[in-house]
Amino acid sequence: MKRNSFVFLLPLLILAFTVPKLKPTVRGNYPSNYFQAPVSQAILLSGTFGELRPNHFHAGIDIKSAKGVTGDAVFSAADGFVSRIKVDKSGYGNSLYISHPNGYTTVYAHLDKFKTEIANFVKAQQYIQESFELDLNLTHDKFPVSQGDEIGKMGNTGSSNGAHLHFEVRETSTQNPINPLLFGFRVVDNIAPKMHTLKVYSLNEKREELDSKAITLLKAGDTYSVKGDTVLLDAGQTGFGLKVYDHFDRVSNWNGIFELSMYQDDSLVYDFSLESFSFDESRYINAHCDYEERVTRNSYYNRCYSLPGNNLSIYRHQSNNGVVQLVGAQASKITLVASDVAGNSSTLEFWAKRKPESTNLLQPVQNKNYNYILPYNEGNMIRTEGLYLHMPPGTLYEDLYLKYDVTPERSSGYYSAVHHLSNSRTPVHDFFDIGIRPTQSIPAELKPKVFVAYCEGSRVLNCGGRWEDGLLRTKVRGLGDYAIMVDVTPPVIKQVVFGQNMQNYKQFSFKISDNVATAPNVESLSFDAHVDGQWVLMEYDKKNGTITHRFDGLIPPGEHNFRLVVRDAVGNEAVFERKFFR
């Protein structure tokens, strides 16, 4: 804050930029010498615990491959037993869960391969269940392991985007993940988090955003400031958000921080620590971060105040829900401190002062184009001639000023009007019910092929649907445009490696795809492959749309008939059938 008197300025600046005594980081009493590293090379991280990700907090650490390719050996971090094996076409891909006698479970995900005895057991179960995907819970005597035993190879399976090991430590009794870096794993880290942008939100008494602006930060070492040292605010009630990332030696990745604290005039008003959380609350990330920034700009801000419906447990201190209040023309010093597990920290300090012409702005949101107000803490229902909508309590993070519109749609494949429910920039926590009435007769042969479609812009997403009282009903987890659509197009099967003579090949593979994507709660493509009428295992890499059969001695030499059937979410089928020699 600029002043004209030099005599008066110096003591104030000394006072103003004295870093407050920080509240010590609360870290649980975790064993620091119990677990060994799950890899033999130095631990280099491409992802940290609690990192902000789309719709979830990252539940572990991502350990880089030594050479950037799959195949690094993965080891059990301690004595225990394999308590769970999961094979998933997306998500964690091939993963192992090892339970330990000290009350913790370690998780090893995106594995390329399991060790031989586990791999043989998994394959036998896949043939018994005739399913590529498995989720097996095991007793302590099936696969006991000792610390340092090799349990598999690092891979890129599931929703991974590169060779790495996703490693977790969970409390066995609750399955809540805990920050693995609190268990003493050696990670070289001499770099403080780097702050990028401050965001300022003008709020009313309901913590509703009335206006916002982003402010670029100035850096001097690990200390940050704003141009002119003062932020002029439009309202007496203000929230702040910070874009900040952690960094490590020897890697270039932008990772998530461990802790963020905010002080007003040296008093702690807000603090979160990513020590642990539950999977049930992970989606509250959409209230923690600035959701609109995330979906429109892929930009992650930690919100330093809480929305009314945010029930995250990571907040250790929130005075007035983190909202900064200013009185009259009096300036306040605001300090934000971002820290990592190693104790490195960076600090942002500035003055906050209300503009002379500003008001309290305590009124409800005004001049919004809406026709429904849906309170976040109540159940909400809308019934019109063409729409049924029901949101149970807990669906929203704050009151929703919903603009609902209907427009006719006569394009091919549409059998209802398009129902415009606000837009996709508003986060939704839980699934809610939606039902749409068709506006034209649907032929009987097409009724099994219709679905509730999310159809904002050019994107079409199959959200499922069942008929009830003349409405096509389903559960959705987002706002935007919805209509009834039909899909009569079968999936596409393309040969990648397959021919009449397969004698010198180790595998055959196909690409499978469909014209309509599916929502997360709707089964996408399914498939069955048979050789001479017997089911055969096809490994599915969903991110690449590839299914592969690896010859393993189960198909003897000679001529064989191969049949592959691929189905989409509404039952359209594609069939590939050929003979081959082995």
C-alpha positions as CSV (number, residue, x, y, z in Angstrom):
1,M,0.0,0.0,0.0
2,K,1.6,3.3,-1.1
3,R,1.9,6.2,1.4
4,N,3.5,9.6,0.9
5,S,5.5,10.0,4.1
6,F,8.8,8.2,4.0
7,V,9.2,8.5,7.8
8,F,5.9,6.8,8.3
9,L,6.5,4.3,5.5
10,L,9.6,2.4,6.7
11,P,8.3,1.0,10.0
12,L,5.0,0.0,8.4
13,L,6.8,-1.9,5.6
14,I,8.9,-3.7,8.2
15,L,5.7,-4.6,10.0
16,A,3.8,-5.4,6.9
17,F,6.2,-7.9,5.4
18,T,7.1,-9.8,8.5
19,V,6.2,-13.4,7.7
20,P,3.7,-14.6,10.4
21,K,4.8,-17.5,12.6
22,L,3.4,-20.5,10.7
23,K,1.3,-23.1,12.3
24,P,3.4,-26.3,12.2
25,T,2.3,-29.0,9.7
26,V,0.2,-31.7,11.4
27,R,1.5,-35.0,10.2
28,G,0.2,-38.2,11.7
29,N,2.4,-40.7,13.6
30,Y,3.3,-42.7,10.5
31,P,6.1,-45.3,10.5
32,S,9.1,-43.8,8.7
33,N,11.3,-46.9,8.4
34,Y,8.7,-49.6,7.8
35,F,8.3,-49.4,4.0
36,Q,11.0,-49.7,1.4
37,A,10.7,-48.0,-2.0
38,P,8.6,-50.1,-4.5
39,V,11.3,-49.5,-7.2
40,S,15.0,-50.0,-7.3
41,Q,15.9,-46.6,-8.9
42,A,15.7,-43.2,-7.3
43,I,12.1,-42.1,-6.8
44,L,11.3,-39.3,-9.4
45,L,7.7,-38.2,-9.3
46,S,5.4,-37.2,-12.0
47,G,2.4,-36.9,-9.7
48,T,1.9,-36.1,-6.0
49,F,-0.7,-37.1,-3.4
50,G,-3.8,-34.9,-3.5
51,E,-2.9,-33.4,-6.8
52,L,-5.9,-31.7,-8.4
53,R,-7.3,-33.9,-11.2
54,P,-10.6,-33.8,-13.1
55,N,-13.3,-34.8,-10.6
56,H,-10.9,-36.3,-8.1
57,F,-7.9,-35.8,-5.9
58,H,-4.9,-38.0,-6.9
59,A,-4.8,-40.8,-4.3
60,G,-1.1,-41.7,-4.5
61,I,2.2,-40.8,-6.0
62,D,3.3,-41.5,-9.6
63,I,6.8,-42.8,-9.8
64,K,8.6,-42.4,-13.1
65,S,10.1,-45.2,-15.1
66,A,13.9,-45.3,-15.1
67,K,14.1,-45.1,-18.9
68,G,10.6,-43.9,-19.8
69,V,9.4,-47.3,-20.9
70,T,7.5,-50.1,-19.3
71,G,9.2,-53.1,-17.7
72,D,10.9,-51.7,-14.5
73,A,10.7,-54.2,-11.7
74,V,8.1,-53.4,-8.9
75,F,8.7,-54.6,-5.4
76,S,6.6,-55.2,-2.3
77,A,7.2,-52.3,0.1
78,A,6.9,-54.6,3.2
79,D,5.9,-58.1,4.3
80,G,2.3,-58.9,3.9
81,F,0.0,-60.7,1.5
82,V,-1.8,-59.9,-1.8
83,S,-5.3,-59.1,-0.6
84,R,-6.8,-57.9,-3.9
85,I,-6.1,-58.2,-7.6
86,K,-7.9,-56.0,-10.1
87,V,-7.8,-56.0,-13.9
88,D,-9.6,-53.0,-15.3
89,K,-9.8,-51.7,-18.9
90,S,-9.5,-48.2,-17.6
91,G,-8.8,-46.7,-14.1
92,Y,-5.9,-48.5,-12.5
93,G,-5.5,-51.1,-15.2
94,N,-3.6,-54.1,-13.7
95,S,-3.3,-53.4,-10.0
96,L,-2.2,-55.3,-6.8
97,Y,-3.2,-54.5,-3.2
98,I,-0.9,-55.8,-0.5
99,S,-2.1,-55.8,3.1
100,H,0.6,-55.4,5.8
101,P,0.4,-56.5,9.5
102,N,1.0,-52.8,10.7
103,G,-2.6,-51.9,9.5
104,Y,-1.7,-50.4,6.1
105,T,-2.3,-51.5,2.6
106,T,-0.1,-50.6,-0.3
107,V,-1.4,-50.3,-3.9
108,Y,0.6,-50.8,-7.1
109,A,-1.3,-49.7,-10.2
110,H,-1.0,-49.6,-14.0
111,L,1.3,-52.7,-14.0
112,D,2.3,-54.1,-17.3
113,K,2.6,-57.6,-15.9
114,F,2.1,-59.5,-12.6
115,K,4.7,-61.9,-11.4
116,T,4.4,-65.3,-13.0
117,E,2.4,-67.2,-10.3
118,I,-0.1,-64.3,-9.9
119,A,-0.4,-63.9,-13.7
120,N,-1.2,-67.6,-14.1
121,F,-3.8,-67.4,-11.4
122,V,-5.3,-64.3,-13.0
123,K,-5.5,-65.8,-16.4
124,A,-7.2,-69.0,-15.0
125,Q,-9.8,-66.8,-13.3
126,Q,-10.4,-64.8,-16.5
127,Y,-11.2,-68.1,-18.3
128,I,-13.4,-69.3,-15.5
129,Q,-15.3,-66.1,-15.4
130,E,-15.0,-65.5,-19.2
131,S,-14.1,-61.9,-18.5
132,F,-11.1,-59.8,-19.1
133,E,-11.9,-57.5,-16.2
134,L,-11.6,-59.0,-12.7
135,D,-11.8,-57.8,-9.1
136,L,-10.6,-60.6,-6.8
137,N,-10.4,-60.5,-3.0
138,L,-7.9,-63.0,-1.5
139,T,-7.1,-64.6,1.8
140,H,-3.8,-64.1,3.6
141,D,-2.5,-67.6,2.6
142,K,-3.0,-67.3,-1.2
143,F,0.0,-65.0,-2.1
144,P,2.1,-64.1,0.9
145,V,5.0,-61.7,0.1
146,S,8.1,-60.5,1.8
147,Q,9.6,-57.0,1.7
148,G,11.5,-56.6,-1.5
149,D,9.8,-59.4,-3.4
150,E,9.3,-58.6,-7.1
151,I,5.5,-58.5,-7.7
152,G,5.3,-57.3,-11.2
153,K,6.5,-54.9,-13.9
154,M,5.9,-51.2,-14.2
155,G,3.4,-50.5,-17.0
156,N,1.0,-48.2,-18.8
157,T,-2.3,-50.1,-18.4
158,G,-5.7,-48.6,-17.6
159,S,-6.1,-44.8,-17.8
160,S,-2.3,-44.2,-17.6
161,N,-0.8,-41.8,-20.1
162,G,2.8,-43.1,-19.9
163,A,5.0,-45.7,-18.2
164,H,4.9,-45.2,-14.4
165,L,3.9,-46.8,-11.1
166,H,0.9,-45.3,-9.3
167,F,1.7,-46.1,-5.7
168,E,-0.6,-45.7,-2.7
169,V,-0.6,-46.3,1.0
170,R,-4.0,-46.8,2.6
171,E,-5.3,-47.4,6.1
172,T,-6.5,-51.0,5.8
173,S,-9.6,-50.6,8.0
174,T,-11.0,-47.6,6.1
175,Q,-9.2,-47.9,2.8
176,N,-8.6,-44.1,3.1
177,P,-5.4,-43.2,1.1
178,I,-2.7,-41.4,3.0
179,N,0.1,-39.3,1.5
180,P,2.9,-41.8,0.9
181,L,5.6,-39.2,1.3
182,L,4.7,-39.1,5.0
183,F,6.2,-42.6,5.4
184,G,9.8,-41.6,4.9
185,F,10.4,-42.5,1.3
186,R,13.4,-40.7,0.0
187,V,12.6,-38.1,-2.6
188,V,15.1,-35.3,-3.4
189,D,13.2,-32.0,-3.0
190,N,14.9,-28.7,-2.5
191,I,12.4,-26.6,-4.6
192,A,9.6,-24.6,-3.1
193,P,6.2,-24.5,-4.7
194,K,5.8,-22.0,-7.4
195,M,2.9,-19.5,-7.4
196,H,1.4,-18.4,-10.7
197,T,-1.8,-16.4,-10.4
198,L,-4.0,-15.0,-7.7
199,K,-7.8,-14.9,-8.2
200,V,-10.1,-12.5,-6.3
201,Y,-13.8,-13.2,-5.9
202,S,-16.3,-10.6,-4.8
203,L,-18.9,-12.4,-2.6
204,N,-22.3,-11.7,-1.1
205,E,-23.4,-13.0,2.4
206,K,-24.3,-16.4,0.9
207,R,-20.7,-16.8,-0.5
208,E,-22.1,-16.4,-4.0
209,E,-19.6,-15.1,-6.6
210,L,-20.6,-11.7,-7.9
211,D,-17.5,-10.9,-9.8
212,S,-13.9,-12.2,-10.1
213,K,-10.5,-11.2,-11.5
214,A,-7.1,-12.8,-12.0
215,I,-4.0,-11.0,-10.9
216,T,-0.5,-11.9,-12.1
217,L,2.1,-12.4,-9.4
218,L,5.6,-11.0,-9.2
219,K,8.4,-13.3,-7.9
220,A,11.5,-12.6,-5.9
221,G,13.1,-15.9,-4.8
222,D,10.4,-17.8,-2.9
223,T,8.5,-14.6,-2.1
224,Y,5.7,-13.3,-4.3
225,S,3.8,-10.0,-4.5
226,V,1.4,-8.1,-6.6
227,K,2.1,-5.0,-8.7
228,G,1.8,-1.9,-6.5
229,D,1.6,-4.2,-3.4
230,T,-2.2,-3.6,-3.0
231,V,-5.3,-5.3,-4.4
232,L,-8.3,-3.1,-4.5
233,L,-11.5,-5.0,-3.8
234,D,-15.1,-4.4,-5.0
235,A,-16.7,-5.9,-1.9
236,G,-16.4,-6.0,1.8
237,Q,-16.6,-9.8,1.6
238,T,-13.9,-11.4,-0.6
239,G,-12.6,-14.8,-1.4
240,F,-9.2,-15.7,-2.8
241,G,-7.9,-18.5,-5.0
242,L,-4.4,-19.4,-5.9
243,K,-2.8,-21.3,-8.8
244,V,0.2,-22.9,-7.4
245,Y,2.3,-26.0,-8.2
246,D,5.0,-28.0,-6.4
247,H,8.3,-29.0,-8.1
248,F,11.1,-31.5,-7.5
249,D,14.7,-31.8,-8.3
250,R,15.6,-33.5,-11.6
251,V,12.0,-33.5,-13.0
252,S,10.1,-30.9,-14.9
253,N,6.5,-31.9,-13.8
254,W,4.1,-29.5,-12.2
255,N,2.8,-31.3,-9.2
256,G,0.2,-30.6,-6.5
257,I,1.2,-28.9,-3.2
258,F,0.9,-30.4,0.3
259,E,-0.5,-27.5,2.3
260,L,-1.8,-24.0,1.8
261,S,-2.5,-21.5,4.5
262,M,-3.9,-18.0,4.4
263,Y,-3.5,-15.3,7.0
264,Q,-5.3,-11.9,7.5
265,D,-3.2,-9.5,9.5
266,D,-1.1,-12.5,10.7
267,S,-4.1,-14.4,12.0
268,L,-4.8,-17.8,10.4
269,V,-8.1,-17.8,8.5
270,Y,-7.8,-20.8,6.2
271,D,-5.6,-23.9,6.0
272,F,-5.7,-27.2,4.2
273,S,-3.4,-30.1,4.3
274,L,-3.4,-33.1,1.9
275,E,-2.5,-35.7,4.5
276,S,-5.4,-38.0,3.8
277,F,-9.0,-38.1,2.5
278,S,-11.6,-40.7,1.7
279,F,-12.6,-41.8,-1.8
280,D,-16.2,-40.9,-1.0
281,E,-15.3,-37.2,-0.7
282,S,-12.8,-37.0,-3.5
283,R,-15.3,-35.5,-5.9
284,Y,-15.6,-32.4,-3.6
285,I,-12.5,-31.3,-5.6
286,N,-15.1,-29.6,-7.8
287,A,-16.0,-27.3,-4.9
288,H,-12.4,-26.9,-3.8
289,C,-11.1,-25.8,-7.1
290,D,-12.5,-23.1,-9.4
291,Y,-14.5,-25.4,-11.5
292,E,-15.3,-23.0,-14.4
293,E,-11.6,-22.3,-14.7
294,R,-10.9,-26.0,-14.8
295,V,-13.4,-26.9,-17.5
296,T,-12.9,-23.8,-19.7
297,R,-9.2,-23.2,-19.4
298,N,-7.8,-26.4,-17.9
299,S,-6.5,-24.1,-15.1
300,Y,-6.4,-25.3,-11.5
301,Y,-7.0,-22.8,-8.7
302,N,-7.1,-23.8,-5.0
303,R,-10.1,-22.0,-3.6
304,C,-9.2,-20.4,-0.3
305,Y,-12.7,-20.2,1.0
306,S,-15.4,-22.9,1.1
307,L,-18.6,-23.1,-0.9
308,P,-21.6,-23.8,1.3
309,G,-22.0,-27.5,0.2
310,N,-18.3,-28.4,0.3
311,N,-17.9,-31.2,2.9
312,L,-14.2,-32.0,2.4
313,S,-12.2,-33.1,5.4
314,I,-8.9,-31.6,4.3
315,Y,-9.5,-28.2,5.9
316,R,-7.9,-27.9,9.3
317,H,-8.8,-24.3,9.9
318,Q,-11.5,-22.0,8.4
319,S,-12.3,-18.7,10.1
320,N,-15.6,-17.4,8.5
321,N,-15.3,-20.2,5.9
322,G,-12.1,-18.5,4.6
323,V,-14.0,-15.4,3.5
324,V,-11.9,-12.2,4.1
325,Q,-13.9,-9.3,5.5
326,L,-12.8,-5.7,5.2
327,V,-14.1,-2.8,7.3
328,G,-14.5,0.6,5.8
329,A,-11.3,1.9,4.2
330,Q,-9.0,0.0,6.5
331,A,-6.4,-2.1,4.6
332,S,-5.6,-5.7,5.6
333,K,-2.4,-7.6,5.0
334,I,-3.1,-11.0,3.3
335,T,-0.4,-13.7,3.4
336,L,-0.6,-17.1,1.6
337,V,1.9,-19.8,2.3
338,A,2.2,-22.9,0.1
339,S,4.3,-25.8,1.4
340,D,5.4,-29.3,0.3
341,V,6.0,-32.4,2.4
342,A,9.8,-31.7,2.5
343,G,9.1,-28.3,4.3
344,N,9.9,-26.0,1.3
345,S,7.5,-23.1,1.2
346,S,6.7,-20.0,-0.8
347,T,4.9,-16.9,0.4
348,L,2.6,-14.4,-1.2
349,E,2.0,-11.1,0.6
350,F,-0.1,-8.1,-0.4
351,W,-2.4,-5.5,1.0
352,A,-6.2,-5.8,0.4
353,K,-8.3,-2.7,0.5
354,R,-11.8,-1.8,-0.6
355,K,-12.4,0.7,-3.4
356,P,-13.8,3.9,-2.1
357,E,-16.9,3.4,-4.2
358,S,-17.5,-0.2,-3.4
359,T,-20.5,-1.5,-1.4
360,N,-21.0,-4.5,0.8
361,L,-22.6,-6.4,-2.0
362,L,-24.6,-8.5,0.5
363,Q,-27.6,-8.8,-1.8
364,P,-28.5,-12.1,-3.5
365,V,-27.3,-12.6,-7.1
366,Q,-29.1,-10.1,-9.3
367,N,-29.7,-9.7,-13.0
368,K,-29.1,-13.3,-13.7
369,N,-31.1,-14.9,-16.5
370,Y,-32.8,-17.7,-14.6
371,N,-36.2,-19.2,-14.0
372,Y,-35.6,-21.6,-11.1
373,I,-33.7,-21.2,-7.8
374,L,-32.5,-24.6,-6.6
375,P,-31.1,-24.5,-3.0
376,Y,-28.0,-26.6,-2.4
377,N,-29.2,-28.0,0.9
378,E,-32.6,-29.1,-0.2
379,G,-34.1,-31.7,-2.6
380,N,-35.2,-30.0,-5.8
381,M,-37.7,-31.1,-8.4
382,I,-38.8,-29.7,-11.8
383,R,-41.8,-31.1,-13.7
384,T,-42.9,-29.8,-17.1
385,E,-44.8,-31.4,-19.9
386,G,-41.5,-32.7,-21.4
387,L,-39.1,-32.9,-18.5
388,Y,-38.8,-34.5,-15.1
389,L,-35.8,-33.6,-12.9
390,H,-35.0,-34.5,-9.3
391,M,-31.9,-33.5,-7.4
392,P,-31.5,-34.9,-3.9
393,P,-29.9,-32.9,-1.2
394,G,-26.1,-32.8,-1.6
395,T,-26.2,-32.6,-5.4
396,L,-25.1,-29.0,-5.5
397,Y,-22.3,-27.1,-3.8
398,E,-24.2,-23.8,-3.7
399,D,-27.6,-22.5,-4.7
400,L,-28.2,-22.9,-8.4
401,Y,-29.9,-20.1,-10.4
402,L,-31.1,-22.4,-13.2
403,K,-31.9,-21.2,-16.6
404,Y,-34.1,-23.8,-18.2
405,D,-35.1,-23.6,-21.8
406,V,-36.5,-25.9,-24.4
407,T,-35.8,-25.8,-28.2
408,P,-37.4,-28.1,-30.8
409,E,-34.9,-30.4,-32.6
410,R,-35.9,-32.0,-35.9
411,S,-32.5,-33.3,-36.9
412,S,-32.1,-37.0,-37.8
413,G,-31.7,-39.2,-34.8
414,Y,-33.5,-36.8,-32.3
415,Y,-36.9,-37.9,-30.9
416,S,-37.5,-35.0,-28.4
417,A,-36.9,-31.4,-27.9
418,V,-33.5,-30.3,-26.5
419,H,-33.7,-29.4,-22.8
420,H,-31.2,-26.8,-21.8
421,L,-30.3,-27.1,-18.1
422,S,-27.9,-24.2,-17.4
423,N,-24.5,-25.2,-18.7
424,S,-21.5,-27.5,-18.1
425,R,-19.6,-24.8,-16.2
426,T,-21.6,-25.5,-13.1
427,P,-20.3,-28.5,-11.0
428,V,-22.6,-31.2,-9.8
429,H,-21.6,-33.5,-7.0
430,D,-24.0,-36.4,-7.1
431,F,-26.1,-38.1,-9.8
432,F,-29.6,-36.8,-10.2
433,D,-32.7,-38.1,-12.0
434,I,-33.8,-36.8,-15.4
435,G,-36.7,-38.0,-17.5
436,I,-37.5,-36.7,-21.0
437,R,-40.8,-37.2,-23.0
438,P,-40.5,-37.8,-26.7
439,T,-42.0,-35.3,-29.0
440,Q,-42.6,-37.7,-31.9
441,S,-43.6,-41.4,-32.1
442,I,-40.7,-43.8,-31.8
443,P,-41.1,-47.0,-34.0
444,A,-41.2,-50.1,-31.9
445,E,-38.0,-51.5,-33.4
446,L,-36.1,-48.3,-32.4
447,K,-37.3,-48.1,-28.8
448,P,-34.4,-50.4,-27.5
449,K,-32.0,-48.2,-29.4
450,V,-32.9,-44.8,-27.8
451,F,-31.0,-43.1,-25.0
452,V,-30.9,-39.9,-23.1
453,A,-28.2,-37.9,-24.8
454,Y,-26.0,-35.2,-23.4
455,C,-25.7,-33.1,-26.5
456,E,-24.0,-29.8,-25.8
457,G,-22.2,-28.5,-28.8
458,S,-21.0,-31.2,-31.2
459,R,-20.5,-33.7,-28.4
460,V,-23.0,-36.5,-27.9
461,L,-22.8,-38.7,-24.8
462,N,-25.0,-41.8,-24.2
463,C,-26.3,-41.4,-20.6
464,G,-28.5,-44.6,-20.8
465,G,-32.2,-44.7,-20.2
466,R,-35.3,-46.8,-19.3
467,W,-38.9,-46.2,-20.1
468,E,-41.2,-45.2,-17.2
469,D,-44.6,-43.5,-17.4
470,G,-43.9,-42.3,-21.0
471,L,-40.6,-40.8,-20.1
472,L,-37.1,-42.0,-20.9
473,R,-35.4,-41.8,-17.5
474,T,-31.8,-42.1,-16.3
475,K,-29.3,-40.6,-13.9
476,V,-26.8,-38.0,-15.0
477,R,-24.0,-36.0,-13.2
478,G,-23.7,-32.9,-15.2
479,L,-25.7,-29.8,-16.4
480,G,-26.1,-28.9,-20.0
481,D,-28.3,-30.0,-22.9
482,Y,-30.2,-33.2,-23.0
483,A,-32.5,-34.9,-25.5
484,I,-33.7,-38.3,-26.6
485,M,-31.6,-39.7,-29.5
486,V,-31.4,-43.0,-31.3
487,D,-28.4,-45.1,-32.3
488,V,-28.7,-47.8,-35.0
489,T,-25.0,-47.7,-36.1
490,P,-23.0,-50.9,-35.1
491,P,-19.5,-50.7,-33.7
492,V,-16.5,-50.8,-36.0
493,I,-14.0,-53.7,-36.0
494,K,-10.6,-53.1,-37.7
495,Q,-7.9,-55.8,-38.1
496,V,-4.5,-54.7,-36.7
497,V,-2.7,-58.0,-36.6
498,F,-4.7,-60.9,-38.1
499,G,-4.4,-63.1,-41.1
500,Q,-5.1,-66.5,-42.5
501,N,-1.7,-67.8,-41.6
502,M,-0.9,-67.0,-37.9
503,Q,1.8,-69.6,-37.4
504,N,4.7,-67.2,-36.9
505,Y,2.8,-64.7,-34.8
506,K,2.7,-64.3,-31.0
507,Q,-0.7,-62.5,-30.9
508,F,-3.5,-61.1,-32.9
509,S,-5.3,-57.8,-32.3
510,F,-8.1,-55.5,-33.4
511,K,-9.3,-52.0,-33.0
512,I,-12.8,-51.5,-31.8
513,S,-14.8,-48.3,-31.8
514,D,-18.2,-46.8,-31.7
515,N,-19.9,-43.7,-33.0
516,V,-21.4,-42.6,-29.6
517,A,-19.4,-42.2,-26.4
518,T,-20.9,-43.2,-23.1
519,A,-21.2,-41.6,-19.7
520,P,-19.1,-43.1,-16.9
521,N,-22.1,-44.9,-15.4
522,V,-23.1,-46.5,-18.8
523,E,-21.3,-49.6,-20.1
524,S,-19.5,-48.8,-23.3
525,L,-18.4,-51.4,-25.8
526,S,-18.5,-55.1,-24.8
527,F,-17.1,-58.0,-26.7
528,D,-16.8,-61.8,-26.8
529,A,-14.2,-63.7,-28.8
530,H,-14.4,-67.4,-29.5
531,V,-12.0,-69.9,-31.2
532,D,-13.8,-73.0,-32.4
533,G,-16.7,-72.1,-30.2
534,Q,-14.5,-71.8,-27.0
535,W,-14.2,-68.4,-25.3
536,V,-10.7,-66.9,-25.6
537,L,-9.1,-64.0,-23.6
538,M,-8.8,-60.6,-25.3
539,E,-6.9,-58.0,-23.3
540,Y,-8.6,-54.6,-23.7
541,D,-6.6,-51.4,-23.8
542,K,-9.6,-48.9,-23.7
543,K,-7.5,-45.7,-24.2
544,N,-6.3,-47.1,-27.5
545,G,-9.4,-49.1,-28.4
546,T,-7.3,-52.2,-28.9
547,I,-8.1,-55.8,-27.9
548,T,-5.4,-58.4,-28.1
549,H,-5.1,-62.2,-27.8
550,R,-1.7,-63.5,-26.9
551,F,-1.0,-67.1,-28.0
552,D,-0.3,-69.1,-24.9
553,G,-0.6,-72.7,-25.9
554,L,-4.3,-73.0,-25.5
555,I,-4.9,-72.9,-29.2
556,P,-3.3,-76.0,-30.8
557,P,-1.7,-76.1,-34.3
558,G,-4.1,-76.5,-37.2
559,E,-7.0,-74.7,-38.8
560,H,-9.4,-72.7,-36.5
561,N,-12.5,-70.6,-36.7
562,F,-12.3,-67.2,-35.0
563,R,-15.5,-65.2,-34.2
564,L,-15.5,-61.8,-32.5
565,V,-18.7,-60.0,-31.5
566,V,-18.7,-56.4,-30.4
567,R,-21.8,-54.7,-28.9
568,D,-22.4,-51.1,-28.1
569,A,-24.5,-49.6,-25.2
570,V,-27.8,-50.0,-27.0
571,G,-27.2,-53.5,-28.4
572,N,-26.0,-52.8,-31.9
573,E,-23.6,-55.6,-32.9
574,A,-20.6,-56.0,-35.2
575,V,-19.3,-59.5,-36.1
576,F,-15.9,-60.5,-37.4
577,E,-15.5,-64.1,-38.4
578,R,-12.6,-65.7,-40.2
579,K,-10.6,-68.9,-40.4
580,F,-6.9,-69.0,-39.5
581,F,-4.0,-71.5,-39.3
582,R,-1.9,-71.8,-36.2
